[in-house]
Amino acid sequence: MQKNFVAINYIQCNAEYSQRFEELFGSRAHAIDAMPGFIDMRVLKPHAEGEPYLVVSYWESEQAFSAWTKSPAFLEGHKRAFADLAKAKEQGLPAPMTSSFKTYQVIAH
């Protein structure tokens, strides 16, 4: 199966949140795995301190990725991290992590 579309989530964690972030992915719900059009995912830890983690997901199409981000499974897969963000906000603390997606079309293998 060809990997046609890639979404990369750049996740910047506060130093004290990095271990929690790794725990969340180490015990993830695997909600994404059953999504139509999902192919694979890799979570990359930076070598340099202060650099973002990368969550790289491979999809059959941009439409499949978009459907994932709007699905109940997306909310289920991210509920613990969303709860951490909400708790920090309630306590008046900065977010323990931030994320930004960038998407790419595969042009060569």
Helices and strands as residue ranges (DSSP letters): E 5-13, G 15-17, H 18-26, G 31-34, E 38-44, E 53-59, H 62-69, H 72-90, E 97-105
